Amino acid sequence: MSVPAAPPGQPRKAATAAWIGSALEYYDFFIYGSAAALIFPTVFFDESDPATATLLSLATFGVAYAARPIGALFLGHFGDRVGRKKIMVFTLILMGVSTFLIGCLPTRDQVGTLAPVLLVLCRVLQGISAAGEQASANSMTLEHAPSDRRGFFTSFTLSGTQGGQLLATLVFIPIAALPEDQLLSWGWRVPFWMSIAVAVVGYVIRRTLEETPAFTQQTESEGVAKLPLAILMREHWADVLRVIAGALVASVSTIFTVWALAYGTSESVGLSRSSMLWVGALANLVALAAIPLWATLSDRIGRRPVFLIGSAGSAVMMFVYLWAISTGAYPLILILGIVTFGVVYSAANGIWPSFYGEMFSTRVRLSGMAIGTQIGFAIAGFAVTFAAQIAGPDGDGWFAVALFTSALCIPPVLAALTARETHKIPTELLGTRTPREKNDRERVAA
């Protein structure tokens, strides 16, 4: 049975809501990354030992990624049972509230070790929210999109993510330029307080969305799965493993966004906070244009080749970009940062929503995407902490960090090479098996 077409204008509305919602959601998420690299080592940790303080601060950035798989289990389950829309609204509100609370936290000087404990708790809530955000938004846009343009429409979620990262960076540029005493007392709190406005705007946009035709038809014809996770592990376990492996490419983003920022502003390189923040801002600006272009290309030639370009290309470009930072030559850093993150990484980043989402059927799509991506993202999140350790006591071992990041790009390449090409499969047939594949699976099981 074919899925009925979405009402006129609904695919575009869903894509727009995904873009704006993801931008607002990930504004909250990424201002934490900037603060973890530039502010929190002084405000929440022992500043008498700067190296350890920086390491602990970057570890709190990774804590949200550790919480993501747990959030994915719950939010994926309910998303495949109650629908995509309700999860999209819930995750936005949770992110807005937890981010606002970070801006209200007392510092280490005020309450001692309780300060970092409260910081970690808020960061865990951010991670749970992020676990359901992209999977629900991706499922919503994929299931509303025309079959021949799923890559383009689902890319809006990731364009929104980059938009949120750009907004977070632009907000932090004037904040980072404040006098030191103002920055560390009240200045760093302002971006976090702004999250209340983020939550309100996002709620107004998302509550007017209609549920997807695919999910509605699934509910009316076969009913929802009582235990989506059981079906997922029985019928799609190999695809879940592919998504986990593919999601490791997000290590490029976390290393670029957080570790490279801390490295560029360290004493060994000596660049200003504002200079390095502008590299990220301009790279994200280019990514906003590159992502839909890569996604459109994937609608024509397939998901696998575009994802391979992004994964393999990022493995090479991280060496080039981190080397450029080590030279301290700012024009070189700016150009290579834009090429690495804005262009090459966008090839993988822009099409993974369709690439991963098309591996699963409607019954388990949100669960499959949420669980698979969040386990991979958890590893990618802690890549920053590992990078800080392998960079050496002076934090300038860029070659080891580049080698480590490139190694994490190998599983995504293998995932793409072993995956099916799905860009021409009708939406209602996604996640189904051909008779030959079913026979092969039954033979293996026997």
Secondary structure, 3 states (H helix, E strand, C coil): CCCCCCCCCHHHHHHHHHHHHHHHHHHHHHHHHHHHHHCHHHHCCCCCCHHHHHHHHHHHHHHHHHHHHHHHHHHHHHHHHHCHHHHHHHHHHHHHHHHHHHHHCCCHHHHCCHHHHHHHHHHHHHHHHHHHHHHHHHHHHHHHCCHHHHHHHHHHHHHHHHHHHHHHHHHHHHHHCCCHHHHHHCHHHHHHHCHHHHHHHHHHHHCCCCCCHHHHHHHHHCCCCCCHHHHHHHHCHHHHHHHHHHHHHHHHHHHHHHHHHHHHCCCCCCCCHHHHHHHHHHHHHHHHHHHHHHHHHHHHHCHHHHHHHHHHHHHHHHHHHHHHHHHCCHHHHHHHHHHHHHHHHHHHHHHHHHHHHCCCCHHHHHHHHHHHHHHHHHHHHHHHHHHHHHCCCCCCCHHHHHHHHHHCCHHHHHHHHHCCCCCCCCHHHCCCCCHHHHHHHHHHHC
